[in-house]
């Protein structure tokens, strides 16, 4: 049960959605948006992919272990950045004196905010994918099989 | 002019909300709810809150519609 129109449109549109999500993530400290919005956009594009190519014989779904790795990795990245603040300066998540702060308004600026935004984006994308796949494929009393 | 556009958007939102509440076909309700979220995103932008507008467009029109579609595919399409 495949649909040629759906597959062609999805194949064209998914790279642009992911590019926009990466833009929102990277410019989180300059423009509106940030970790939550960008992570949701990237997660929604991956959900769209696994929904459109649901009946194709190729690999189409993101394994639960992979999305779990992304979730835990994002949270650990955030905590590590916070601990760097304790290690090199005064308190948790201190941004001064660890990474170069740069000129305000440029892309490479803001110290560790870029890395923190990337961590939040990874966490949110993984959570959205896990939520959707658990709802669609994880069934009733068969908990824990995927 | 701008006030007229805002008024039209609010009327669109009210119409969408009534349709979502009254329709029996849950799939059309989900699609109309996505349209509601897009109108709400434009209104957030008009209220000078672009951050919320991006989040509303991504969550409301994207993720929530997909989750509702997944829930419909596990249950029935028509409300009794």
Backbone of each chain as ProteinMPNN parsed JSONL, in Angstrom:
{"seq_chain_A": "XXXXXXXXXXXXXXXXXXXXXXXXXXXXXXXXXXXXXXXXXXXXXXXXXXXXXXXXXXXXXXXXXXXXXXXXXXXXXXXXXXXXXXXXXXXXXXXXXXXXXXXXXXXXXXXXXXXXXXXXXXXXXXXXXXXXXXXXXXXXXXXXXX", "coords_chain_A": {"N_chain_A": [[0.835, -1.184, 0.0], [1.477, 1.527, -1.128], [1.947, 5.016, -1.907], [2.493, 6.948, -4.67], [2.493, 9.721, -5.098], [2.541, 10.745, -2.487], [5.0, 9.681, -1.569], [6.841, 10.885, -3.326], [6.482, 13.65, -2.84], [7.153, 13.718, -0.121], [9.81, 12.927, -0.281], [10.922, 15.117, -1.541], [10.34, 17.229, 0.234], [11.263, 16.702, 2.81], [14.151, 17.108, 3.235], [14.225, 19.933, 3.235], [12.648, 20.615, 5.428], [14.273, 19.576, 7.448], [16.535, 21.131, 7.106], [15.535, 23.64, 7.817], [14.931, 23.125, 10.481], [17.527, 22.689, 11.484], [18.529, 25.233, 11.069], [16.942, 26.766, 12.846], [17.806, 25.62, 15.219], [20.603, 26.243, 15.238], [20.633, 29.013, 15.262], [19.682, 29.634, 17.757], [20.421, 31.373, 19.819], [20.284, 33.818, 18.679], [18.019, 34.461, 17.055], [14.361, 34.2, 17.145], [13.09, 31.131, 18.501], [14.791, 28.013, 19.145], [16.159, 25.452, 21.231], [13.889, 23.8, 21.85], [11.93, 24.345, 19.82], [13.409, 23.857, 17.415], [14.227, 21.186, 17.822], [11.724, 19.927, 17.858], [10.889, 20.382, 15.212], [12.788, 18.92, 13.717], [12.341, 16.352, 14.777], [9.662, 15.98, 13.981], [9.99, 15.874, 11.212], [11.388, 13.478, 10.955], [9.462, 11.714, 11.918], [7.532, 12.041, 9.946], [8.897, 10.896, 7.803], [9.123, 8.179, 8.654], [6.462, 7.57, 8.69], [5.486, 7.889, 6.091], [7.032, 6.094, 4.58], [6.203, 3.663, 5.555], [5.403, 1.161, 4.658], [7.39, 0.328, 3.02], [10.064, -1.809, 1.928], [12.566, -1.102, 2.758], [14.791, 0.151, 5.374], [13.023, 1.957, 7.687], [12.142, 2.907, 10.127], [13.105, 4.515, 13.163], [15.172, 3.008, 15.445], [14.378, 1.992, 18.809], [16.492, 2.013, 20.581], [18.253, 3.823, 19.415], [16.864, 6.309, 19.508], [16.646, 6.489, 22.227], [19.323, 6.776, 22.907], [19.778, 9.311, 21.848], [18.065, 10.875, 23.435], [19.112, 10.492, 26.082], [21.73, 11.316, 25.608], [21.444, 14.041, 24.972], [20.51, 15.096, 27.41], [22.707, 14.471, 29.04], [24.691, 15.976, 27.841], [23.807, 18.562, 28.417], [24.028, 18.534, 31.247], [26.769, 18.125, 31.543], [27.798, 20.488, 30.464], [26.824, 22.268, 32.39], [28.269, 21.335, 34.622], [30.838, 21.978, 33.817], [30.766, 24.682, 34.234], [30.792, 24.737, 37.062], [33.309, 23.644, 37.468], [35.221, 25.322, 36.242], [34.559, 27.845, 37.018], [32.34, 29.791, 39.017], [29.598, 28.802, 39.632], [26.881, 26.493, 38.834], [26.288, 26.119, 35.359], [27.629, 28.451, 34.649], [28.579, 30.934, 32.357], [30.741, 32.455, 31.773], [34.09, 32.923, 30.872], [34.828, 30.342, 30.034], [34.182, 29.254, 27.379], [35.009, 31.223, 24.477], [33.34, 34.335, 24.293], [32.736, 35.94, 22.1], [31.558, 38.234, 19.505], [28.579, 39.965, 20.131], [25.685, 39.054, 18.312], [26.865, 37.805, 16.169], [27.272, 34.581, 14.51], [28.93, 32.619, 15.731], [28.937, 32.965, 18.81], [28.16, 33.859, 22.215], [29.123, 31.904, 23.887], [28.643, 28.954, 25.71], [26.02, 28.586, 25.052], [25.196, 27.765, 22.548], [25.962, 25.064, 22.505], [24.399, 24.055, 24.576], [21.846, 24.511, 23.539], [21.938, 22.753, 21.378], [22.026, 20.313, 22.796], [19.493, 20.352, 24.06], [17.906, 20.28, 21.782], [18.537, 17.709, 20.711], [17.52, 16.096, 22.778], [14.754, 16.757, 22.736], [13.987, 16.035, 20.127], [14.468, 13.256, 20.17], [12.62, 12.531, 22.153], [10.132, 13.202, 20.999], [10.066, 11.428, 18.824], [10.143, 8.942, 20.158], [7.742, 9.074, 21.618], [5.806, 9.101, 19.575], [6.272, 6.644, 18.234], [5.884, 4.773, 20.228], [3.168, 5.169, 20.64], [2.105, 4.441, 18.188], [3.059, 1.861, 17.534], [3.832, 0.403, 19.8], [2.124, -1.899, 21.751], [-0.759, -2.194, 23.783], [-0.894, -4.683, 26.03], [1.568, -5.668, 25.503], [3.942, -4.574, 26.65], [7.253, -3.272, 26.548], [8.464, -4.691, 24.481], [9.782, -3.452, 22.5]], "CA_chain_A": [[0.0, 0.0, 0.0], [2.301, 2.739, -1.222], [1.357, 6.099, -2.688], [3.628, 7.557, -5.356], [2.469, 11.172, -4.867], [2.983, 10.98, -1.107], [6.427, 9.401, -1.42], [7.638, 11.878, -4.055], [6.426, 14.922, -2.116], [7.92, 13.588, 1.118], [11.235, 12.871, -0.612], [11.382, 16.475, -1.861], [10.122, 18.249, 1.267], [11.888, 16.382, 4.094], [15.418, 17.826, 3.45], [14.017, 21.352, 3.548], [12.197, 20.697, 6.824], [15.407, 19.35, 8.343], [17.413, 22.3, 7.004], [14.934, 24.699, 8.623], [15.126, 22.759, 11.886], [18.924, 22.951, 11.834], [18.68, 26.696, 11.142], [16.361, 27.246, 14.102], [18.677, 25.161, 16.309], [21.902, 26.923, 15.255], [20.457, 30.419, 15.58], [18.848, 29.708, 18.945], [20.783, 32.488, 20.683], [20.194, 35.079, 17.939], [16.685, 34.709, 16.523], [13.349, 33.402, 17.834], [13.28, 29.687, 18.372], [15.824, 27.496, 20.023], [16.258, 24.01, 21.342], [12.602, 23.094, 21.818], [11.298, 24.462, 18.5], [14.203, 23.165, 16.406], [14.143, 19.748, 18.058], [10.411, 19.439, 17.434], [10.811, 20.37, 13.747], [13.565, 17.784, 13.216], [11.631, 15.133, 15.157], [8.471, 15.828, 13.145], [10.401, 15.428, 9.872], [11.716, 12.045, 11.01], [8.192, 11.0, 12.049], [6.921, 12.052, 8.609], [9.603, 9.892, 7.0], [8.789, 6.806, 9.035], [5.046, 7.343, 8.435], [5.271, 7.769, 4.649], [7.679, 4.886, 4.077], [5.877, 2.64, 6.539], [5.225, -0.149, 4.024], [8.483, 0.032, 2.103], [10.905, -2.867, 2.491], [13.82, -0.594, 3.3], [14.773, 0.527, 6.793], [12.281, 3.199, 7.718], [11.838, 3.412, 11.469], [14.256, 4.731, 14.027], [15.109, 2.021, 16.52], [14.16, 2.594, 20.125], [17.787, 2.244, 21.222], [18.852, 5.037, 18.861], [16.226, 7.511, 20.05], [17.013, 6.538, 23.655], [20.683, 7.329, 22.95], [19.688, 10.755, 21.62], [17.473, 11.502, 24.62], [20.053, 10.499, 27.203], [22.894, 12.1, 25.226], [21.124, 15.461, 25.103], [20.477, 15.466, 28.833], [24.065, 14.396, 29.598], [25.422, 17.134, 27.307], [23.382, 19.726, 29.21], [24.582, 18.451, 32.601], [28.215, 18.306, 31.447], [28.053, 21.922, 30.305], [26.616, 22.881, 33.695], [29.365, 20.98, 35.523], [31.996, 22.775, 33.402], [30.642, 25.952, 34.935], [31.284, 24.557, 38.441], [34.729, 23.281, 37.461], [36.113, 26.409, 35.845], [34.135, 29.151, 37.514], [31.711, 29.802, 40.328], [28.42, 27.98, 39.924], [26.315, 25.676, 37.761], [25.935, 26.8, 34.107], [28.283, 29.75, 34.448], [28.937, 31.028, 30.942], [31.815, 33.415, 31.605], [35.45, 32.455, 31.082], [35.087, 28.965, 29.614], [34.264, 29.39, 25.934], [35.037, 32.648, 24.095], [31.971, 34.847, 24.163], [32.528, 36.445, 20.746], [30.858, 39.511, 19.331], [27.123, 39.731, 20.137], [25.038, 39.195, 17.007], [27.443, 36.895, 15.183], [26.797, 33.209, 14.677], [29.736, 31.983, 16.765], [29.01, 33.849, 19.975], [27.281, 33.385, 23.274], [29.744, 30.899, 24.735], [28.155, 27.567, 25.685], [24.575, 28.531, 24.785], [25.008, 26.98, 21.33], [26.066, 23.635, 22.847], [23.231, 23.719, 25.396], [20.706, 24.441, 22.622], [22.067, 21.489, 20.637], [21.63, 19.245, 23.697], [18.033, 20.379, 24.227], [17.314, 19.819, 20.522], [18.667, 16.248, 20.647], [16.593, 15.5, 23.752], [13.356, 16.929, 22.335], [13.744, 15.225, 18.928], [14.363, 11.863, 20.594], [11.383, 12.321, 22.913], [8.99, 13.227, 20.076], [10.061, 10.185, 18.046], [9.761, 7.84, 21.051], [6.311, 9.223, 21.939], [4.998, 8.712, 18.418], [6.393, 5.226, 17.897], [5.219, 4.008, 21.283], [1.719, 5.265, 20.445], [1.676, 3.792, 16.953], [3.467, 0.466, 17.396], [3.836, -0.298, 21.069], [0.737, -2.263, 21.917], [-1.457, -2.564, 25.007], [-0.287, -5.468, 27.1], [2.902, -6.118, 25.113], [4.904, -3.531, 26.974], [8.646, -3.62, 26.673], [9.011, -5.542, 23.442], [10.653, -2.712, 21.56]], "C_chain_A": [[0.879, 1.247, 0.0], [1.64, 3.746, -2.145], [2.487, 6.886, -3.32], [3.689, 9.056, -5.105], [3.028, 11.495, -3.483], [4.489, 10.783, -0.972], [7.279, 10.448, -2.122], [7.667, 13.205, -3.305], [7.258, 14.852, -0.844], [9.412, 13.603, 0.821], [11.774, 14.271, -0.935], [11.395, 17.35, -0.614], [10.903, 17.968, 2.546], [13.258, 17.058, 4.272], [15.243, 19.285, 3.803], [13.526, 21.522, 4.977], [13.383, 20.536, 7.77], [16.388, 20.506, 8.3], [16.874, 23.434, 7.855], [15.095, 24.408, 10.115], [16.548, 23.024, 12.343], [19.194, 24.444, 11.926], [18.153, 27.232, 12.463], [17.237, 26.851, 15.28], [19.937, 26.011, 16.393], [21.767, 28.383, 15.634], [19.637, 30.615, 16.849], [19.168, 30.889, 19.827], [20.649, 33.83, 19.971], [18.76, 35.428, 17.555], [15.666, 33.929, 17.342], [13.498, 31.918, 17.548], [14.392, 29.252, 19.291], [15.747, 26.002, 20.096], [14.929, 23.301, 21.179], [11.972, 23.146, 20.431], [12.073, 23.674, 17.441], [14.155, 21.656, 16.57], [12.813, 19.176, 17.625], [10.314, 19.378, 15.913], [11.572, 19.173, 13.193], [12.876, 16.462, 13.559], [10.4, 14.893, 14.298], [8.84, 15.399, 11.732], [10.748, 13.949, 9.881], [10.46, 11.2, 11.168], [7.495, 10.913, 10.702], [7.572, 11.001, 7.719], [9.148, 8.487, 7.36], [7.31, 6.513, 8.81], [4.801, 7.114, 6.945], [5.831, 6.454, 4.13], [7.429, 3.694, 4.988], [5.834, 1.248, 5.911], [6.358, -0.492, 3.072], [9.416, -0.994, 2.744], [12.208, -2.355, 3.092], [13.665, -0.232, 4.78], [14.111, 1.89, 6.905], [12.024, 3.712, 9.13], [13.119, 3.523, 12.291], [14.123, 3.787, 15.211], [15.004, 2.717, 17.874], [15.482, 2.881, 20.828], [18.423, 3.532, 20.722], [18.221, 6.286, 19.45], [16.504, 7.641, 21.546], [18.398, 7.139, 23.825], [20.651, 8.834, 22.778], [19.119, 11.465, 22.834], [18.488, 11.632, 25.741], [21.271, 11.348, 26.874], [22.635, 13.587, 25.342], [21.136, 15.904, 26.544], [21.872, 15.475, 29.423], [24.909, 15.565, 29.11], [25.108, 18.385, 28.114], [24.053, 19.705, 30.579], [26.095, 18.659, 32.577], [28.569, 19.776, 31.285], [27.868, 22.653, 31.63], [27.755, 22.597, 34.649], [30.654, 21.686, 35.133], [31.968, 24.136, 34.072], [31.124, 25.858, 36.373], [32.793, 24.396, 38.45], [35.614, 24.491, 37.218], [35.723, 27.751, 36.446], [33.314, 28.945, 38.783], [30.626, 28.752, 40.491], [27.947, 27.261, 38.668], [25.916, 26.556, 36.58], [26.519, 28.201, 34.002], [28.857, 29.824, 33.041], [30.196, 31.839, 30.735], [33.165, 32.715, 31.812], [35.72, 31.021, 30.713], [35.256, 28.921, 28.106], [34.359, 30.874, 25.602], [33.635, 33.153, 23.781], [31.692, 35.433, 22.789], [31.811, 37.776, 20.725], [29.359, 39.238, 19.342], [26.511, 39.982, 18.771], [25.637, 38.313, 15.955], [27.029, 35.465, 15.504], [27.581, 32.487, 15.768], [29.894, 32.982, 17.905], [28.15, 33.233, 21.06], [27.852, 32.255, 24.096], [29.112, 29.533, 24.59], [26.668, 27.479, 25.347], [24.285, 27.691, 23.549], [25.004, 25.485, 21.658], [24.854, 23.195, 23.66], [21.989, 23.575, 24.511], [20.726, 23.149, 21.821], [21.642, 20.308, 21.509], [20.128, 19.181, 23.873], [17.356, 19.877, 22.957], [17.38, 18.319, 20.371], [17.642, 15.578, 21.546], [15.145, 15.572, 23.251], [13.049, 16.078, 21.092], [13.587, 13.757, 19.295], [13.057, 11.583, 21.314], [10.169, 12.284, 21.996], [8.907, 11.922, 19.291], [9.613, 9.009, 18.917], [8.27, 7.862, 21.352], [5.453, 8.695, 20.8], [5.069, 7.21, 18.178], [5.806, 4.338, 18.968], [3.71, 4.015, 21.074], [1.277, 4.452, 19.243], [1.933, 2.292, 16.979], [3.502, -0.29, 18.698], [2.413, -0.634, 21.454], [0.411, -2.662, 23.335], [-0.685, -3.355, 26.04], [1.107, -5.952, 26.757], [3.939, -5.06, 25.423], [6.31, -4.092, 27.015], [9.192, -4.512, 25.595], [9.819, -4.768, 22.427], [11.339, -1.566, 22.259]], "O_chain_A": [[1.002, 1.932, 1.015], [0.878, 3.387, -3.043], [3.341, 7.431, -2.621], [4.768, 9.618, -4.921], [3.863, 12.384, -3.321], [5.178, 11.593, -0.352], [8.314, 10.862, -1.599], [8.724, 13.815, -3.145], [7.98, 15.792, -0.514], [10.194, 14.205, 1.558], [12.93, 14.579, -0.645], [12.329, 18.123, -0.407], [11.186, 18.897, 3.302], [13.53, 17.552, 5.367], [16.021, 19.831, 4.585], [13.931, 22.457, 5.668], [13.498, 21.254, 8.764], [17.006, 20.84, 9.311], [17.636, 24.12, 8.537], [15.357, 25.309, 10.911], [16.769, 23.52, 13.448], [19.989, 24.884, 12.757], [18.805, 28.039, 13.125], [17.405, 27.623, 16.225], [20.314, 26.456, 17.477], [22.667, 28.948, 16.255], [18.971, 31.638, 17.007], [18.284, 31.381, 20.528], [20.874, 34.875, 20.581], [18.337, 36.572, 17.716], [16.047, 33.085, 18.153], [13.973, 31.514, 16.486], [14.875, 30.027, 20.116], [15.322, 25.345, 19.146], [14.838, 22.31, 20.455], [11.529, 22.122, 19.912], [11.485, 22.919, 16.666], [14.054, 20.924, 15.586], [12.758, 18.071, 17.085], [9.73, 18.441, 15.369], [11.076, 18.48, 12.304], [12.831, 15.553, 12.73], [10.111, 13.757, 13.922], [8.097, 14.643, 11.107], [10.441, 13.236, 8.926], [10.382, 10.098, 10.626], [6.94, 9.875, 10.341], [6.889, 10.3, 6.973], [8.823, 7.692, 6.478], [6.92, 5.347, 8.744], [4.007, 6.251, 6.571], [5.186, 5.773, 3.333], [8.293, 2.838, 5.177], [6.19, 0.265, 6.56], [6.292, -1.509, 2.381], [9.542, -1.041, 3.968], [12.878, -3.068, 3.839], [12.576, -0.297, 5.35], [14.567, 2.862, 6.303], [11.707, 4.891, 9.288], [14.063, 2.749, 12.137], [13.099, 3.765, 15.894], [15.461, 3.844, 18.064], [15.599, 3.853, 21.575], [19.056, 4.257, 21.491], [18.924, 7.215, 19.848], [16.589, 8.749, 22.076], [18.639, 7.91, 24.754], [21.381, 9.562, 23.451], [19.611, 12.521, 23.231], [18.706, 12.716, 26.284], [21.801, 12.031, 27.75], [23.517, 14.331, 25.77], [21.694, 16.949, 26.88], [22.211, 16.36, 30.21], [25.739, 16.091, 29.852], [25.997, 19.166, 28.454], [24.584, 20.72, 31.031], [26.65, 19.291, 33.476], [29.524, 20.261, 31.893], [28.645, 23.547, 31.965], [28.179, 23.477, 35.399], [31.485, 21.972, 35.996], [33.01, 24.682, 34.435], [31.785, 26.771, 36.868], [33.48, 24.933, 39.319], [36.628, 24.675, 37.89], [36.502, 28.701, 36.379], [33.576, 28.013, 39.543], [30.71, 27.903, 41.378], [28.528, 27.4, 37.591], [25.291, 27.601, 36.758], [25.948, 29.054, 33.324], [29.534, 28.902, 32.585], [30.688, 31.91, 29.609], [33.36, 32.006, 32.799], [36.785, 30.509, 31.06], [36.332, 28.594, 27.603], [33.851, 31.706, 26.353], [32.853, 32.49, 23.1], [30.545, 35.433, 22.342], [31.5, 38.363, 21.762], [28.903, 38.351, 18.619], [26.783, 41.004, 18.142], [25.002, 38.075, 14.928], [26.518, 35.165, 16.583], [26.997, 31.825, 16.626], [30.86, 33.743, 17.954], [27.495, 32.212, 20.848], [27.144, 31.689, 24.929], [29.042, 28.996, 23.484], [26.109, 26.382, 25.356], [23.273, 26.993, 23.486], [24.164, 24.732, 21.163], [24.336, 22.096, 23.462], [21.185, 22.66, 24.691], [19.689, 22.523, 21.602], [20.972, 19.396, 21.024], [19.541, 18.1, 23.843], [16.366, 19.148, 23.019], [16.404, 17.697, 19.952], [16.977, 14.621, 21.147], [14.403, 14.592, 23.325], [11.982, 15.471, 21.007], [12.685, 13.084, 18.798], [12.449, 10.531, 21.119], [9.278, 11.452, 22.171], [7.822, 11.369, 19.109], [8.811, 8.181, 18.487], [7.608, 6.824, 21.347], [4.501, 7.945, 21.016], [4.044, 6.569, 17.946], [5.284, 3.264, 18.666], [3.043, 3.005, 21.298], [0.208, 3.843, 19.26], [1.106, 1.522, 16.492], [3.236, -1.491, 18.725], [1.564, 0.256, 21.483], [1.174, -3.361, 24.002], [0.079, -2.795, 26.827], [1.772, -6.571, 27.588], [4.729, -4.687, 24.556], [6.54, -5.22, 27.451], [10.285, -5.056, 25.754], [10.477, -5.365, 21.575], [12.108, -0.834, 21.636]]}, "seq_chain_B": "XXXXXXXXXXXXXXXXXXXXXXXXXXXXXXXXXXXXXXXXXXXXXXXXXXXXXXXXXXXXXXXXXXXXXXXXXXXXXXXX", "coords_chain_B": {"N_chain_B": [[-6.594, 48.43, 8.505], [-4.849, 46.387, 9.353], [-6.154, 45.738, 11.689], [-8.487, 44.737, 10.652], [-7.562, 42.391, 9.41], [-6.722, 40.998, 11.674], [-9.176, 40.683, 12.939], [-10.512, 39.05, 11.089], [-8.887, 36.781, 11.285], [-9.411, 36.006, 13.926], [-12.137, 35.412, 13.733], [-11.931, 33.246, 11.976], [-10.59, 31.449, 13.658], [-12.575, 30.996, 15.606], [-14.567, 29.805, 14.05], [-13.207, 27.483, 13.222], [-12.854, 26.229, 15.714], [-15.512, 25.673, 16.447], [-16.218, 23.911, 14.404], [-14.439, 21.784, 14.885], [-15.395, 20.915, 17.337], [-17.947, 20.007, 16.692], [-17.963, 18.187, 14.542], [-18.351, 14.805, 13.339], [-16.602, 13.146, 12.109], [-13.525, 12.06, 12.915], [-11.074, 12.261, 11.668], [-11.3, 14.44, 9.884], [-11.679, 16.332, 11.857], [-9.156, 16.42, 13.039], [-7.63, 17.483, 10.928], [-8.818, 20.018, 10.613], [-8.182, 21.031, 13.072], [-5.419, 21.294, 12.782], [-5.407, 23.424, 10.948], [-6.515, 25.359, 12.606], [-4.38, 25.62, 14.416], [-2.441, 26.755, 12.763], [-3.617, 29.261, 12.177], [-3.651, 30.266, 14.77], [-0.899, 30.468, 15.191], [-0.238, 32.553, 13.436], [-1.614, 34.595, 14.707], [-0.21, 34.745, 17.118], [2.159, 35.75, 16.099], [1.24, 38.249, 15.262], [0.83, 39.34, 17.751], [3.352, 40.059, 18.5], [5.063, 37.951, 19.318], [7.157, 36.015, 18.324], [8.593, 33.74, 19.009], [6.852, 31.991, 20.386], [5.153, 31.683, 18.27], [6.596, 30.149, 16.383], [6.901, 27.81, 17.883], [4.227, 27.086, 18.248], [3.455, 26.582, 15.596], [5.102, 24.404, 15.004], [4.546, 22.475, 17.017], [1.672, 22.475, 17.288], [0.583, 22.272, 14.633], [2.206, 20.306, 13.57], [3.377, 18.135, 15.357], [1.254, 17.515, 17.143], [-0.896, 16.932, 15.43], [0.128, 14.658, 14.157], [0.302, 12.914, 16.34], [-2.402, 12.683, 17.042], [-3.326, 11.505, 14.684], [-2.024, 9.041, 14.85], [-3.305, 8.053, 17.122], [-5.92, 7.834, 16.106], [-5.533, 5.9, 14.146], [-5.161, 3.712, 15.739], [-7.601, 3.365, 16.863], [-11.08, 4.062, 16.266], [-12.437, 5.709, 13.313], [-14.791, 7.213, 13.173], [-16.923, 9.091, 15.24], [-19.303, 7.984, 17.646]], "CA_chain_B": [[-6.321, 47.263, 7.645], [-4.29, 45.326, 10.187], [-7.203, 45.323, 12.622], [-9.435, 43.911, 9.893], [-6.952, 41.064, 9.253], [-6.779, 40.331, 12.973], [-10.571, 40.302, 13.18], [-10.797, 37.895, 10.235], [-8.188, 35.623, 11.846], [-10.124, 35.558, 15.125], [-13.368, 34.747, 13.286], [-11.491, 31.947, 11.457], [-10.317, 30.578, 14.811], [-13.841, 30.603, 16.246], [-15.217, 28.843, 13.153], [-12.488, 26.211, 13.302], [-13.122, 25.596, 17.004], [-16.866, 25.116, 16.427], [-16.221, 22.736, 13.517], [-13.744, 20.688, 15.574], [-16.225, 20.379, 18.41], [-19.224, 19.458, 16.255], [-17.903, 17.173, 13.495], [-18.343, 13.412, 13.804], [-15.461, 12.477, 11.483], [-12.393, 12.51, 13.717], [-9.95, 12.609, 10.799], [-11.469, 15.849, 9.477], [-11.475, 17.176, 13.026], [-7.71, 16.611, 13.218], [-7.137, 18.389, 9.893], [-9.281, 21.373, 10.943], [-7.411, 21.46, 14.233], [-4.15, 21.784, 12.254], [-5.661, 24.766, 10.405], [-6.668, 26.217, 13.789], [-3.065, 25.912, 14.969], [-1.745, 27.696, 11.886], [-4.186, 30.588, 12.434], [-3.176, 30.703, 16.093], [0.506, 30.865, 15.048], [-0.201, 33.895, 12.833], [-2.046, 35.556, 15.726], [0.924, 34.96, 18.034], [3.096, 36.647, 15.421], [0.662, 39.588, 15.334], [0.976, 39.827, 19.125], [4.787, 40.27, 18.702], [5.649, 36.853, 20.074], [7.537, 35.067, 17.276], [9.077, 32.48, 19.579], [5.673, 31.158, 20.602], [4.567, 31.38, 16.96], [7.321, 29.008, 15.807], [6.588, 26.611, 18.654], [2.838, 26.704, 17.956], [3.39, 25.986, 14.261], [5.754, 23.093, 14.998], [3.842, 21.546, 17.907], [0.24, 22.362, 17.032], [0.251, 21.77, 13.303], [3.004, 19.142, 13.205], [3.482, 16.989, 16.255], [-0.036, 17.125, 17.718], [-1.685, 16.273, 14.392], [0.66, 13.311, 13.945], [-0.071, 12.071, 17.475], [-3.835, 12.385, 16.923], [-3.476, 10.529, 13.599], [-1.625, 7.737, 15.383], [-4.373, 7.588, 18.016], [-7.068, 7.416, 15.29], [-5.221, 4.651, 13.464], [-5.277, 2.612, 16.696], [-8.999, 3.219, 17.307], [-12.036, 4.217, 15.176], [-12.395, 7.018, 12.651], [-16.024, 7.981, 13.347], [-17.471, 9.193, 16.591], [-20.645, 7.417, 17.649]], "C_chain_B": [[-5.834, 46.085, 8.487], [-5.341, 44.804, 11.166], [-8.225, 44.442, 11.922], [-8.891, 42.491, 9.719], [-7.011, 40.294, 10.565], [-8.195, 39.85, 13.285], [-10.939, 39.075, 12.359], [-10.136, 36.638, 10.788], [-8.923, 35.096, 13.074], [-11.431, 34.861, 14.752], [-13.058, 33.355, 12.726], [-11.234, 30.963, 12.588], [-11.61, 30.095, 15.444], [-14.562, 29.573, 15.379], [-14.55, 27.477, 13.239], [-12.798, 25.49, 14.604], [-14.507, 24.966, 17.025], [-16.911, 23.864, 15.56], [-15.567, 21.547, 14.207], [-14.641, 20.065, 16.632], [-17.431, 19.627, 17.867], [-19.122, 18.337, 15.234], [-17.801, 15.775, 14.097], [-17.161, 12.644, 13.231], [-14.184, 12.959, 12.168], [-11.203, 12.887, 12.858], [-10.081, 14.05, 10.306], [-11.286, 16.773, 10.659], [-9.991, 17.45, 13.249], [-7.16, 17.597, 12.187], [-7.548, 19.828, 10.19], [-8.535, 21.908, 12.149], [-6.021, 21.939, 13.833], [-4.29, 23.181, 11.675], [-5.832, 25.776, 11.533], [-5.306, 26.602, 14.349], [-2.293, 26.891, 14.089], [-2.291, 29.113, 12.074], [-3.722, 31.149, 13.762], [-1.725, 31.152, 16.018], [0.61, 32.262, 14.444], [-0.63, 34.942, 13.856], [-0.95, 35.803, 16.754], [1.931, 35.913, 17.403], [2.576, 38.088, 15.458], [0.778, 40.191, 16.721], [2.441, 40.029, 19.501], [5.404, 39.202, 19.588], [6.094, 35.762, 19.111], [8.048, 33.725, 17.809], [7.927, 31.498, 19.779], [5.051, 30.772, 19.258], [5.254, 30.185, 16.319], [6.952, 27.728, 16.541], [5.162, 26.135, 18.37], [2.737, 26.037, 16.592], [4.0, 24.598, 14.255], [4.969, 22.083, 15.812], [2.399, 21.357, 17.443], [-0.074, 21.75, 15.688], [1.016, 20.51, 12.972], [2.835, 17.981, 14.152], [2.12, 16.542, 16.781], [-0.91, 16.427, 16.686], [-1.205, 14.845, 14.165], [0.265, 12.395, 15.098], [-1.555, 11.714, 17.43], [-4.088, 11.366, 15.815], [-3.097, 9.137, 14.066], [-2.709, 7.172, 16.289], [-5.584, 7.125, 17.215], [-6.78, 6.085, 14.611], [-5.253, 3.464, 14.424], [-6.732, 2.379, 17.107], [-9.926, 3.368, 16.105], [-11.92, 5.601, 14.557], [-13.622, 7.85, 12.982], [-16.478, 7.949, 14.794], [-18.896, 8.674, 16.567], [-21.664, 8.436, 18.131]], "O_chain_B": [[-6.319, 44.96, 8.365], [-5.418, 43.606, 11.44], [-8.767, 43.512, 12.52], [-9.626, 41.513, 9.854], [-7.309, 39.099, 10.583], [-8.391, 38.759, 13.821], [-11.597, 38.164, 12.86], [-10.729, 35.56, 10.771], [-9.049, 33.884, 13.252], [-11.801, 33.855, 15.357], [-13.806, 32.404, 12.956], [-11.606, 29.793, 12.501], [-11.734, 28.918, 15.783], [-15.102, 28.592, 15.89], [-15.22, 26.447, 13.319], [-12.988, 24.274, 14.608], [-14.683, 23.865, 17.548], [-17.551, 22.875, 15.918], [-16.073, 20.427, 14.129], [-14.654, 18.847, 16.811], [-17.903, 18.691, 18.513], [-20.086, 17.592, 15.057], [-17.259, 15.575, 15.184], [-16.754, 11.621, 13.781], [-13.799, 14.12, 12.026], [-10.4, 13.734, 13.251], [-9.104, 14.799, 10.304], [-10.79, 17.888, 10.498], [-9.605, 18.565, 13.602], [-6.33, 18.445, 12.516], [-6.747, 20.751, 10.045], [-8.281, 23.109, 12.242], [-5.483, 22.864, 14.442], [-3.42, 24.03, 11.87], [-5.358, 26.908, 11.439], [-5.084, 27.756, 14.714], [-1.575, 27.754, 14.595], [-1.516, 30.068, 12.127], [-3.433, 32.339, 13.884], [-1.34, 32.107, 16.693], [1.437, 33.066, 14.874], [-0.085, 36.045, 13.883], [-0.771, 36.931, 17.216], [2.49, 36.776, 18.08], [3.345, 39.029, 15.655], [0.82, 41.413, 16.866], [2.758, 40.159, 20.683], [6.173, 39.507, 20.499], [5.487, 34.692, 19.072], [7.943, 32.701, 17.134], [8.013, 30.331, 19.395], [4.495, 29.684, 19.113], [4.59, 29.304, 15.772], [6.717, 26.69, 15.921], [4.913, 24.934, 18.264], [2.024, 25.046, 16.433], [3.49, 23.701, 13.584], [4.746, 20.96, 15.361], [1.95, 20.23, 17.229], [-0.886, 20.831, 15.588], [0.543, 19.705, 12.171], [2.231, 16.965, 13.807], [1.848, 15.344, 16.863], [-1.59, 15.45, 17.004], [-2.011, 13.93, 14.0], [-0.071, 11.231, 14.877], [-1.933, 10.585, 17.741], [-4.932, 10.48, 15.953], [-3.764, 8.16, 13.725], [-3.007, 5.979, 16.247], [-6.22, 6.136, 17.581], [-7.663, 5.235, 14.506], [-5.361, 2.322, 13.979], [-7.063, 1.319, 17.639], [-9.612, 2.862, 15.028], [-11.391, 6.534, 15.162], [-13.523, 9.074, 13.068], [-16.423, 6.92, 15.468], [-19.623, 8.888, 15.597], [-22.856, 8.133, 18.2]]}, "name": "protein", "num_of_chains": 2, "seq": "XXXXXXXXXXXXXXXXXXXXXXXXXXXXXXXXXXXXXXXXXXXXXXXXXXXXXXXXXXXXXXXXXXXXXXXXXXXXXXXXXXXXXXXXXXXXXXXXXXXXXXXXXXXXXXXXXXXXXXXXXXXXXXXXXXXXXXXXXXXXXXXXXXXXXXXXXXXXXXXXXXXXXXXXXXXXXXXXXXXXXXXXXXXXXXXXXXXXXXXXXXXXXXXXXXXXXXXXXXXXXXXXXX"}
